[in-house]
Amino acid sequence: MIKIDIVRDIAQRLDIKDKEALFIADSLIESIKETIMRYGRLEVRNFGVFQIKKRKKRIGRNPKNKKEYPIPPRKVVSFKPGKEIKSI
């Protein structure tokens, strides 16, 4: 499933135009991004938790020439599903 499928589903459920549903979907995604960036965590009950985690620096290898490259530390967003999602 891709974003347009979600938009069409929203439009069908709310009986609105695709353009309006796209605005709703984009607004929701933007709100989720802003919340995670501001607080570092977003918990949606019965769905799951989005959380920023820090990755340590490490050494990576190019599989073609076996040359090693340093990979700097960085932050990534992880998702831990809630009980209802796990049970599916």
GUVEXNU-133518 format. One record per residue: residue number from 0; residue in three letters; y, z, x of N, C-alpha, C in turn. Coordinates in Angstrom, 2 decimals, padded with zeros to 5 digits. Atoms other than C-alpha are relative to their C-alpha. Example, Ala and Ser with C-alpha at 12.3 -4.5 7.8 and 13.67 -1.06 7.14 Angstrom:
+-----+-----+---------+---------+---------+---------+---------+---------+---------+---------+---------+
|   n | res |     n_v |     n_w |     n_u |    ca_v |    ca_w |    ca_u |     c_v |     c_w |     c_u |
+-----+-----+---------+---------+---------+---------+---------+---------+---------+---------+---------+
|   0 | Ala | -001.19 |  000.00 |  000.89 | -004.50 |  007.80 |  012.30 |  001.20 |  000.00 |  000.90 |
|   1 | Ser | -001.19 | -000.06 | -000.82 | -001.06 |  007.14 |  013.67 |  001.09 |  000.73 | -000.77 |
+-----+-----+---------+---------+---------+---------+---------+---------+---------+---------+---------+
# end
This chain:
+-----+-----+---------+---------+---------+---------+---------+---------+---------+---------+---------+
|   n | res |     n_v |     n_w |     n_u |    ca_v |    ca_w |    ca_u |     c_v |     c_w |     c_u |
+-----+-----+---------+---------+---------+---------+---------+---------+---------+---------+---------+
|   0 | Met | -001.18 |  000.00 |  000.85 |  000.00 |  000.00 |  000.00 |  001.24 |  000.00 |  000.89 |
|   1 | Ile | -001.26 |  000.06 | -000.74 |  003.47 | -000.83 |  001.24 |  001.14 |  000.41 | -000.93 |
|   2 | Lys | -001.16 | -000.50 |  000.73 |  006.96 |  000.13 |  000.15 |  000.24 | -000.76 | -001.31 |
|   3 | Ile | -000.27 |  000.78 |  001.22 |  007.33 | -002.71 | -002.38 | -000.98 |  000.38 | -001.11 |
|   4 | Asp |  000.96 | -000.44 |  001.01 |  004.16 | -001.53 | -004.13 |  000.45 |  001.31 | -000.64 |
|   5 | Ile | -000.51 | -001.28 |  000.52 |  005.65 |  001.95 | -004.49 |  001.20 | -000.26 | -000.90 |
|   6 | Val | -001.17 |  000.35 |  000.80 |  008.90 |  000.43 | -005.78 | -000.43 | -000.55 | -001.35 |
|   7 | Arg |  000.48 |  000.58 |  001.27 |  007.03 | -001.59 | -008.40 | -000.64 |  001.05 | -000.89 |
|   8 | Asp |  000.62 | -001.08 |  000.77 |  005.04 |  001.47 | -009.46 |  001.07 |  000.89 | -000.64 |
|   9 | Ile | -001.10 | -000.81 |  000.54 |  008.25 |  003.51 | -009.87 |  000.68 | -000.74 | -001.14 |
|  10 | Ala | -000.67 |  000.80 |  001.03 |  009.86 |  000.68 | -011.85 | -000.84 | -000.04 | -001.28 |
|  11 | Gln |  000.87 |  000.05 |  001.17 |  006.85 |  000.44 | -014.15 | -000.06 |  001.35 | -000.71 |
|  12 | Arg |  000.10 | -001.32 |  000.60 |  006.55 |  004.20 | -014.69 |  001.28 |  000.41 | -000.72 |
|  13 | Leu | -001.28 | -000.41 |  000.59 |  010.27 |  004.67 | -015.42 |  000.61 | -001.07 | -000.90 |
|  14 | Asp | -000.47 |  001.14 |  000.80 |  010.68 |  001.33 | -017.21 |  001.42 | -000.40 |  000.40 |
|  15 | Ile | -001.29 |  000.43 | -000.53 |  013.56 |  000.26 | -014.98 | -000.22 | -001.25 |  000.85 |
|  16 | Lys |  000.08 |  001.21 | -000.82 |  014.36 | -002.81 | -012.86 | -000.44 |  000.36 |  001.42 |
|  17 | Asp |  000.46 | -000.20 | -001.38 |  012.87 | -003.22 | -009.38 |  001.14 |  000.41 |  000.93 |
|  18 | Lys | -001.15 | -000.30 | -000.85 |  016.33 | -003.08 | -007.84 |  000.39 |  001.48 | -000.11 |
|  19 | Glu | -000.32 | -001.41 |  000.21 |  016.99 |  000.35 | -009.36 | -001.09 |  000.89 |  000.61 |
|  20 | Ala |  001.11 | -000.77 | -000.59 |  013.55 |  001.58 | -008.29 |  000.07 | -000.03 |  001.52 |
|  21 | Leu | -000.17 |  000.09 | -001.45 |  014.24 |  000.35 | -004.75 |  001.05 |  001.00 |  000.47 |
|  22 | Phe | -001.04 | -000.97 | -000.34 |  017.43 |  002.43 | -004.70 | -000.56 |  001.42 | -000.03 |
|  23 | Ile |  000.60 | -001.33 |  000.11 |  015.45 |  005.49 | -005.84 | -000.92 |  000.27 |  001.18 |
|  24 | Ala |  000.94 | -000.17 | -001.12 |  012.73 |  004.96 | -003.21 |  000.75 |  000.16 |  001.32 |
|  25 | Asp | -000.78 | -000.09 | -001.23 |  015.27 |  004.37 | -000.42 |  000.73 |  001.33 |  000.10 |
|  26 | Ser | -000.70 | -001.28 |  000.01 |  017.24 |  007.46 | -001.44 | -000.95 |  001.15 |  000.31 |
|  27 | Leu |  000.99 | -001.04 | -000.25 |  014.11 |  009.60 | -001.45 | -000.42 |  000.00 |  001.48 |
|  28 | Ile |  000.40 |  000.10 | -001.40 |  013.02 |  008.34 |  001.99 |  001.12 |  000.49 |  000.91 |
|  29 | Glu | -001.14 | -000.44 | -000.81 |  016.50 |  008.89 |  003.42 |  000.18 |  001.51 | -000.08 |
|  30 | Ser | -000.11 | -001.45 |  000.17 |  016.61 |  012.41 |  001.99 | -001.08 |  000.73 |  000.78 |
|  31 | Ile |  001.10 | -000.60 | -000.77 |  013.21 |  013.21 |  003.54 |  000.33 | -000.04 |  001.49 |
|  32 | Lys | -000.34 |  000.12 | -001.42 |  014.37 |  011.90 |  006.94 |  001.09 |  000.99 |  000.39 |
|  33 | Glu | -001.11 | -000.91 | -000.32 |  017.62 |  013.90 |  006.84 | -000.47 |  001.46 |  000.02 |
|  34 | Thr |  000.51 | -001.37 |  000.06 |  015.79 |  017.10 |  005.86 | -000.84 |  000.32 |  001.23 |
|  35 | Ile |  000.83 | -000.24 | -001.18 |  013.25 |  016.75 |  008.67 |  000.86 |  000.08 |  001.25 |
|  36 | Met | -000.87 | -000.02 | -001.17 |  015.97 |  015.99 |  011.21 |  000.84 |  001.29 |  000.04 |
|  37 | Arg | -000.86 | -001.19 |  000.04 |  018.13 |  018.94 |  010.07 | -000.79 |  001.29 |  000.20 |
|  38 | Tyr |  000.74 | -001.26 | -000.01 |  015.48 |  021.65 |  009.59 | -001.28 | -000.04 |  000.83 |
|  39 | Gly |  001.21 |  000.11 | -000.80 |  012.53 |  020.32 |  011.61 | -001.29 |  000.12 | -000.80 |
|  40 | Arg |  001.19 | -000.20 |  000.83 |  010.17 |  020.83 |  008.67 |  000.35 | -000.29 | -001.46 |
|  41 | Leu | -000.15 |  000.23 |  001.44 |  009.73 |  019.71 |  005.07 | -001.35 |  000.29 | -000.65 |
|  42 | Glu |  001.24 | -000.36 |  000.70 |  007.13 |  021.33 |  002.84 |  000.11 | -000.42 | -001.46 |
|  43 | Val |  000.09 |  000.41 |  001.40 |  006.20 |  019.70 | -000.47 | -001.27 |  000.64 | -000.55 |
|  44 | Arg |  001.14 | -000.75 |  000.53 |  003.95 |  022.06 | -002.42 | -001.04 | -000.96 | -000.60 |
|  45 | Asn |  001.16 |  000.77 |  000.49 |  000.50 |  020.63 | -003.26 | -000.06 | -001.43 |  000.55 |
|  46 | Phe |  000.05 |  001.33 | -000.62 |  001.26 |  017.53 | -001.16 | -000.24 |  000.13 |  001.50 |
|  47 | Gly |  000.18 | -000.18 | -001.42 |  001.73 |  018.56 |  002.47 |  001.28 |  000.41 |  000.70 |
|  48 | Val | -001.12 | -000.44 | -000.81 |  004.06 |  019.45 |  005.33 |  000.29 | -001.06 |  001.06 |
|  49 | Phe | -000.48 |  000.84 | -001.09 |  006.09 |  017.12 |  007.54 |  000.68 |  000.93 |  000.99 |
|  50 | Gln | -000.52 | -000.93 | -000.99 |  006.95 |  018.83 |  010.81 |  000.23 | -000.73 |  001.33 |
|  51 | Ile | -000.26 |  000.55 | -001.32 |  008.52 |  017.92 |  014.15 | -000.77 |  000.82 |  001.03 |
|  52 | Lys |  000.73 | -000.66 | -001.08 |  006.27 |  018.70 |  017.10 |  000.43 | -000.61 |  001.33 |
|  53 | Lys | -000.37 |  000.47 | -001.33 |  006.98 |  018.43 |  020.81 | -001.25 | -000.40 |  000.76 |
|  54 | Arg |  001.09 |  000.44 | -000.87 |  004.69 |  016.43 |  023.07 |  000.40 |  000.24 |  001.44 |
|  55 | Lys | -000.27 | -000.26 | -001.41 |  004.41 |  017.41 |  026.70 |  000.03 | -001.31 |  000.78 |
|  56 | Lys |  000.03 |  001.18 | -000.85 |  005.02 |  014.97 |  029.51 | -001.42 | -000.17 |  000.52 |
|  57 | Arg |  001.36 |  000.28 | -000.46 |  001.87 |  013.27 |  030.76 | -000.02 | -001.29 |  000.80 |
|  58 | Ile |  000.17 |  001.22 | -000.77 |  000.54 |  010.45 |  032.86 | -000.81 | -000.98 | -000.84 |
|  59 | Gly |  000.70 |  001.06 |  000.71 | -000.44 |  007.19 |  031.14 | -000.47 | -001.05 |  000.98 |
|  60 | Arg |  000.53 |  001.05 | -000.86 | -002.43 |  004.29 |  032.56 |  000.01 | -001.33 | -000.71 |
|  61 | Asn |  000.10 |  001.36 |  000.49 | -002.15 |  000.55 |  032.10 | -001.47 | -000.40 |  000.14 |
|  62 | Pro |  001.43 |  000.30 | -000.11 | -005.74 | -000.49 |  031.25 | -000.30 | -001.29 |  000.79 |
|  63 | Lys |  000.25 |  001.25 | -000.73 | -005.32 | -003.92 |  032.86 | -000.04 |  000.22 |  001.51 |
|  64 | Asn | -000.07 | -000.14 | -001.45 | -004.28 | -002.88 |  036.35 | -000.23 |  001.44 |  000.48 |
|  65 | Lys |  000.29 | -001.42 | -000.31 | -005.12 |  000.88 |  036.24 |  001.18 |  000.72 |  000.66 |
|  66 | Lys | -001.17 | -000.64 | -000.59 | -001.57 |  001.68 |  037.40 |  000.47 |  001.14 | -000.91 |
|  67 | Glu | -000.43 | -001.17 |  000.76 | -000.30 |  005.11 |  036.35 |  001.51 |  000.00 | -000.20 |
|  68 | Tyr | -001.41 | -000.08 |  000.34 |  003.04 |  005.65 |  034.61 |  000.29 |  001.36 | -000.62 |
|  69 | Pro | -000.33 | -001.28 |  000.65 |  004.78 |  008.91 |  033.70 |  000.52 | -000.25 | -001.42 |
|  70 | Ile | -000.48 |  000.07 |  001.38 |  005.32 |  009.40 |  029.97 |  000.83 |  001.26 | -000.22 |
|  71 | Pro | -000.87 | -001.17 |  000.14 |  008.32 |  011.69 |  029.29 | -000.33 |  000.81 | -001.25 |
|  72 | Pro |  000.20 | -000.80 |  001.21 |  008.22 |  014.56 |  026.79 |  000.82 | -000.58 | -001.14 |
|  73 | Arg | -000.72 |  000.52 |  001.16 |  009.27 |  013.63 |  023.27 | -000.37 |  000.78 | -001.25 |
|  74 | Lys |  000.27 | -000.64 |  001.28 |  009.37 |  014.80 |  019.69 | -000.62 | -001.02 | -000.94 |
|  75 | Val |  000.66 |  000.87 |  000.97 |  007.11 |  013.33 |  017.00 | -000.08 |  000.73 | -001.34 |
|  76 | Val |  000.15 | -000.58 |  001.32 |  006.82 |  013.90 |  013.26 | -001.49 | -000.05 | -000.35 |
|  77 | Ser |  001.40 | -000.05 |  000.42 |  003.39 |  015.05 |  012.10 | -000.06 |  000.36 | -001.48 |
|  78 | Phe |  000.21 | -000.31 |  001.41 |  002.00 |  015.39 |  008.59 | -001.31 |  000.73 | -000.15 |
|  79 | Lys |  001.21 | -000.75 |  000.29 | -000.48 |  018.02 |  007.49 | -000.17 | -000.01 | -001.52 |
|  80 | Pro |  000.16 |  000.10 |  001.45 | -001.87 |  017.27 |  004.02 | -000.29 |  001.34 | -000.64 |
|  81 | Gly |  000.26 | -001.20 |  000.78 | -001.99 |  019.96 |  001.35 | -001.40 | -000.04 | -000.59 |
|  82 | Lys |  001.35 | -000.13 |  000.57 | -005.11 |  021.11 | -000.52 | -000.34 | -001.12 | -000.97 |
|  83 | Glu |  000.29 |  001.04 |  001.00 | -004.79 |  018.57 | -003.33 | -000.23 | -001.36 |  000.65 |
|  84 | Ile |  000.19 |  001.27 | -000.70 | -004.49 |  015.64 | -000.91 | -001.31 |  000.01 |  000.77 |
|  85 | Lys |  001.26 | -000.10 | -000.76 | -007.40 |  016.89 |  001.23 | -001.22 | -000.20 | -000.89 |
|  86 | Ser |  001.14 |  000.05 |  000.89 | -009.67 |  017.06 | -001.79 | -000.29 | -001.39 | -000.54 |
|  87 | Ile |  000.19 |  001.38 |  000.50 | -009.26 |  013.34 | -002.58 | -001.03 | -000.73 |  000.80 |
+-----+-----+---------+---------+---------+---------+---------+---------+---------+---------+---------+
# end
